């Protein structure tokens, strides 16, 4: 079972960040519904797999927004993943995020799990994904994620070189109003420089390769209603370890915003090969509070 540390981590960081926001007397919350995205696997604002150029929360250029999330997934091969995190958006230009991921290795390594901690920073470079509809120029953001694997015995045995790594990404996001049968369409492309094995769960670098590789990712989401998105994501991943072949990740997701400050996301996730098990697929459930 996933340990309770993720819940404690989320609660603690949520209290800290929301206390900071409150102490700044921020009056956040004026952006449109869902324009901060949902939390992705490393905790940044975006889709479930991929960081977007959008800044988390509902803060405008004069406000501070924040979000907290918890995500749970289990593959048919018995791998179980729980992720908790928080993020703060500063003036709709800068995003700071923190998350912890617990990955239970199931019967592959009975009784063992891996914890991955990620600290993220994202800054908007130019463009506005939503309001600048007179231009095809997307919103573009540059991001960095510092990741540390706190349980490195298994990754090291598989050939991983390091327990700590840094990912750098460039994301471009655009919302096209009335694009498909009168419905809005969101498109995102991300290019990421990384050495991470399985997002960092299995360490960084390996005996096959120990250098940065540029990996593309994309998301497409159709707004069936203002509060309901249906989308698809793809994320390429490097193949650094000779002990197994790492496959790219894909998902189909729905995101529902029943209330302004609450989103619920469900996805069917295909992670491909993980360690000694092929074709690992999972249902992904995530809840997020934002303001």
Secondary structure as GFF3:
##gff-version 3
##sequence-region A 1 291
A	DSSP	alpha_helix	5	23	.	.	.	ID=ss1
A	DSSP	beta_strand	38	39	.	.	.	ID=ss2
A	DSSP	beta_strand	45	46	.	.	.	ID=ss3
A	DSSP	beta_strand	64	75	.	.	.	ID=ss4
A	DSSP	beta_strand	80	90	.	.	.	ID=ss5
A	DSSP	beta_strand	94	104	.	.	.	ID=ss6
A	DSSP	beta_strand	113	126	.	.	.	ID=ss7
A	DSSP	beta_strand	139	149	.	.	.	ID=ss8
A	DSSP	alpha_helix	153	158	.	.	.	ID=ss9
A	DSSP	beta_strand	164	180	.	.	.	ID=ss10
A	DSSP	beta_strand	183	194	.	.	.	ID=ss11
A	DSSP	three_ten_helix	198	200	.	.	.	ID=ss12
A	DSSP	beta_strand	213	225	.	.	.	ID=ss13
A	DSSP	beta_strand	228	235	.	.	.	ID=ss14
A	DSSP	beta_strand	249	259	.	.	.	ID=ss15
A	DSSP	beta_strand	262	274	.	.	.	ID=ss16
A	DSSP	beta_strand	277	290	.	.	.	ID=ss17
###
